[in-house]
Amino acid sequence: MKKDLLAIKDLTRAEIEDIFSLASQLKVNRKTHATPLRNKTVGLIFEKPSTRTRVSFEVGVHELGGNTIYLSSDEVKLGKREAIKDAAKVLSRYLDAMVIRTFSHDRLLEMAGFSSIPVINGLTDLLHPCQALSDLFTIKEKKGLDNVTLAFVGDGNNVLNSLLYGCGKMGVKIKLACPKGYEPDKKILKEVGSSAELYNKPEDAVKDADIIYTDVWTSMGQEKEYQKRLKAFRNFQVNSKLLGAAKKNVMVMHCLPAHRGKEITDEVLDGKYSIVVDQAENRLHVQKAILVKLLK
C-alpha cells in the first residue's frame, strides 16, 4: 500500500483483498489478537461531527494497543488558525498516523502531501473510502463478491463516489438511481466506465439487485437545500414496495445516520432484509486492518 489511504482508486484489488483477509482475522480474534499499535498514537482530526467513524477508529486503535488524540475543528481550524502545511509538518512529529474528516477533498490532499506519516481519509465531501471498503467487506461476508449486483438509490454523494471506485475494483456491478441533477461525480463515473449503470427510476435500478443501498438525501453542509432536496427525492424512498421490484432475498444497506421516513422507512430499516447494523460493525474491523497495513 501507499503511505496514505485517501481514495479506493489508489488501491489494487490485491491490496483490498489483503485488507479484507486481515479484517476477517481481526474480527474473529477481536479480544485475543496481537497489539501491533503498541506505543503508537493516532490523531483524529475531525472538522465534521461523527459517531461511527470516531468511535470505530478510537476503539480500533485501542484494541490494537495504541492511543488516540481527538482534535475538533475548533481546536485545529485547518487553514485558518495556521497554514495546513504547518499543521501537517508539526503533527507528523508528534503522531504516528492521522485520520482526517473534513469538507474539501483538496484540504485532505494538502495535509497528506505535507505529512510524513500515514493519513487516512475519514470522509471528505468527495469521498468516504473507509465506509465503502467496509460495505464491500460486508457484502463479501453475506453473499460473496462474484456475480453480485448492488443498486444504490438516492444522492450521488461521497459514499456513492467511493462505492463506484470500490465496486469497479472488485468486479461488483453497480446500478444507480439518482434524480436528475443529483448524479455522482462525472469524472468518477467516467473512470469506472461500464461497471456502473445510471438510471432515473429506482424501480429500474433495483431490478435483479442483490443489495439495495441508500443514504440520506441531505448531507452535512447541505442543510439549506433540505426542502429542495426533499421535493427532488420524494420518489426515491427505499420502502417495501421498492424491495418487491428486486430479487426475493435482497439485502438492504445504509451507512447511517438514517433519516427515518425519508430515504428509508422504519419497516425496511428494521426489517429482516436489513444488514445495516452488521455493516456498521464492520467499520471497526476493516479500519483496524487498514491501520495495521499502514503502520506495519
C-alpha positions in Angstrom: 0.0 0.0 0.0 1.0 3.6 -0.5 1.8 5.9 2.5 -1.8 7.1 2.8 -5.4 5.9 2.2 -7.1 8.8 0.6 -9.2 7.0 -2.1 -10.1 3.5 -3.1 -8.8 4.2 -6.6 -5.3 4.2 -5.1 -5.6 0.6 -4.0 -5.2 -2.5 -6.1 -7.6 -5.4 -6.0 -5.0 -7.5 -4.3 -4.5 -4.8 -1.6 -8.2 -4.7 -1.0 -8.4 -8.4 -0.7 -5.5 -8.3 1.7 -7.3 -5.8 3.9 -10.4 -8.0 3.9 -8.4 -11.1 4.8 -6.8 -9.3 7.8 -10.2 -7.7 8.8 -11.7 -11.2 9.0 -8.9 -12.4 11.2 -9.1 -9.4 13.5 -12.9 -9.8 13.7 -12.7 -13.4 14.8 -9.9 -12.8 17.3 -11.2 -9.4 18.4 -10.2 -9.7 22.1 -7.2 -12.0 21.6 -5.2 -10.7 18.6 -1.8 -9.1 18.9 -1.4 -5.4 19.6 0.8 -4.1 16.7 0.0 -0.4 17.5 1.5 -0.6 21.0 3.2 2.8 21.7 1.6 4.3 18.6 -0.6 7.4 18.7 -3.2 8.2 16.0 -4.6 11.7 15.7 -8.3 12.1 14.9 -8.7 15.5 13.2 -12.5 16.0 12.7 -13.9 19.1 11.2 -17.3 17.4 10.8 -19.3 15.6 13.6 -19.2 11.8 13.7 -20.5 8.8 15.6 -19.4 5.7 13.8 -16.1 7.0 12.3 -14.9 8.4 15.5 -15.9 5.6 17.8 -14.8 2.8 15.5 -11.4 4.4 15.0 -10.9 5.1 18.7 -12.0 1.6 19.7 -10.0 0.1 16.9 -6.7 1.8 17.8 -7.2 0.9 21.5 -7.8 -2.8 20.7 -4.6 -2.8 18.6 -2.7 -1.5 21.6 -2.4 2.2 20.6 -3.7 5.6 21.7 -5.7 8.3 20.1 -6.0 12.0 20.5 -9.1 13.8 19.2 -8.9 17.3 17.7 -12.1 19.1 16.8 -12.5 21.8 14.2 -12.5 24.4 17.0 -9.1 23.2 18.1 -7.3 22.8 14.8 -9.0 25.2 12.4 -7.0 23.9 9.4 -6.1 26.7 7.1 -7.4 29.4 9.4 -5.6 29.2 12.7 -2.4 28.2 10.9 -1.4 27.1 7.4 -2.3 23.5 6.6 1.3 22.6 5.7 2.5 23.9 9.1 0.0 21.8 11.0 0.8 18.7 8.8 4.6 19.0 9.4 4.3 19.6 13.2 1.6 16.9 13.8 3.9 14.4 11.9 6.5 14.9 14.6 4.0 14.0 17.4 1.8 11.3 15.9 2.2 8.0 14.1 -0.8 8.5 11.8 -3.7 10.8 11.2 -7.4 10.2 10.4 -8.9 13.4 8.8 -12.6 14.1 8.4 -13.1 17.4 6.6 -15.1 19.2 4.0 -12.8 19.9 1.0 -11.0 17.0 -0.5 -8.2 19.3 -1.5 -7.6 20.1 2.2 -7.1 16.4 2.8 -4.7 16.1 -0.1 -2.7 19.1 1.2 -2.4 17.6 4.7 -1.3 14.3 3.2 1.2 16.0 0.9 3.0 17.7 3.7 2.7 14.9 6.3 5.5 12.4 6.7 3.1 9.9 8.5 0.2 8.0 7.0 -3.0 10.0 6.5 -6.4 8.2 6.3 -9.5 9.8 4.7 -12.2 9.7 7.4 -14.6 11.5 5.0 -14.5 14.4 2.7 -17.2 16.0 0.6 -15.9 13.9 -2.4 -15.1 10.5 -0.9 -15.6 8.2 2.0 -13.3 5.2 1.3 -13.4 3.6 4.8 -17.2 3.4 4.5 -17.2 1.8 1.1 -14.4 -0.7 1.9 -16.4 -1.8 5.0 -19.6 -2.0 2.8 -17.8 -4.3 0.3 -16.4 -6.4 3.1 -19.9 -6.8 4.5 -21.3 -7.9 1.1 -18.4 -10.4 0.8 -19.4 -11.8 4.2 -23.1 -12.1 3.3 -23.1 -13.0 -0.4 -19.5 -13.1 -1.8 -18.5 -10.6 -4.4 -18.8 -12.7 -7.6 -21.9 -12.1 -9.7 -23.3 -9.6 -7.3 -25.4 -6.5 -8.3 -25.6 -3.5 -6.0 -28.3 -0.9 -6.5 -27.8 2.5 -5.0 -30.9 4.6 -4.6 -30.5 8.3 -3.7 -28.0 11.1 -3.8 -24.8 10.9 -5.8 -22.7 11.8 -2.7 -19.3 10.9 -1.3 -20.4 7.4 -0.2 -21.6 6.6 -3.7 -18.4 8.0 -5.3 -16.4 5.7 -3.2 -18.7 2.7 -3.8 -18.2 3.3 -7.6 -14.4 3.0 -7.1 -14.8 0.0 -4.9 -17.2 -1.9 -7.0 -15.1 -1.2 -10.1 -12.0 -2.6 -8.4 -13.8 -5.7 -7.0 -15.9 -6.6 -10.1 -19.3 -5.8 -8.5 -21.9 -4.5 -10.8 -23.5 -1.2 -9.5 -26.7 0.3 -10.7 -27.5 3.9 -9.7 -30.9 5.6 -9.4 -30.5 9.3 -8.8 -32.7 12.3 -9.6 -31.6 14.4 -12.5 -29.0 16.8 -11.3 -28.0 14.7 -8.3 -25.8 12.1 -10.0 -22.4 11.2 -8.7 -19.2 12.9 -9.7 -18.9 12.9 -13.6 -15.2 12.3 -13.6 -15.6 9.3 -11.3 -18.4 7.9 -13.5 -16.1 8.2 -16.5 -13.2 6.5 -14.7 -15.2 3.4 -13.6 -16.8 3.0 -17.0 -19.1 0.0 -17.7 -19.1 -1.3 -14.2 -21.8 1.3 -13.4 -25.2 1.8 -14.9 -27.2 5.1 -14.3 -31.0 5.2 -14.1 -33.5 7.9 -13.1 -36.1 5.5 -11.8 -35.4 3.4 -8.6 -37.5 0.5 -9.9 -35.2 0.1 -12.9 -32.1 0.2 -10.8 -33.2 -2.4 -8.2 -34.4 -4.9 -10.8 -32.3 -8.1 -10.3 -30.3 -6.4 -7.5 -28.8 -8.5 -4.7 -28.3 -5.4 -2.5 -30.2 -2.1 -2.2 -28.2 0.7 -0.7 -29.3 4.2 0.3 -28.1 7.2 2.2 -29.5 10.5 3.4 -30.8 12.9 0.8 -29.3 15.9 2.6 -25.7 15.5 3.8 -23.7 17.7 6.3 -23.2 21.1 4.8 -26.3 20.9 2.6 -28.9 21.8 5.2 -30.0 25.0 3.3 -31.0 22.7 0.4 -33.3 20.5 2.6 -36.7 21.5 1.2 -35.4 21.5 -2.4 -33.9 18.0 -2.0 -37.0 16.7 -0.2 -39.0 17.5 -3.3 -36.4 16.2 -5.7 -36.0 12.8 -3.9 -39.6 12.1 -3.0 -39.9 9.2 -5.4 -36.6 7.7 -4.3 -37.5 6.2 -0.9 -36.5 2.7 -0.1 -39.7 1.0 1.1 -41.4 -2.4 0.9 -42.8 -1.6 -2.5 -39.4 -1.0 -3.9 -38.0 -4.1 -2.3 -40.7 -6.0 -4.2 -39.1 -5.0 -7.5 -35.7 -6.5 -6.6 -34.6 -10.2 -6.0 -36.6 -12.2 -3.5 -33.9 -12.2 -0.8 -32.5 -8.7 -1.5 -30.4 -7.2 1.4 -30.6 -3.6 2.4 -27.7 -1.3 3.4 -27.5 2.2 4.8 -24.3 3.9 6.0 -26.1 5.8 8.8 -27.2 8.1 10.3 -30.6 7.5 8.7 -33.4 10.0 8.3 -36.2 7.5 9.0 -39.3 8.1 7.0 -37.4 10.0 4.3 -34.8 7.9 2.3 -35.8 4.7 4.0 -38.9 3.5 6.0 -38.7 2.1 9.5 -40.2 -1.1 8.2 -37.3 -1.7 5.9 -34.5 -0.4 8.1 -35.6 -2.6 11.0 -36.8 -5.5 8.8 -35.4 -8.9 8.1 -33.6 -7.9 5.0 -31.6 -5.1 6.7 -27.9 -5.7 7.3 -27.3 -2.2 8.4 -26.0 -3.0 12.0 -23.6 -5.6 10.6 -22.5 -3.1 8.1 -21.8 -0.5 10.8 -19.9 -3.0 13.0 -17.6 -3.9 10.1 -16.3 -0.3 10.1 -14.3 -1.3 13.2 -12.7 -4.4 11.7 -11.9 -3.0 8.3 -10.4 0.2 9.7 -8.3 -1.9 12.2 -6.9 -3.8 9.2 -6.2 -0.5 7.4 -4.3 0.8 10.4 -2.2 -2.3 10.7 -1.3 -2.3 7.0 -0.3 1.4 7.0 1.6 1.3 10.3 3.2 -2.1 10.0 
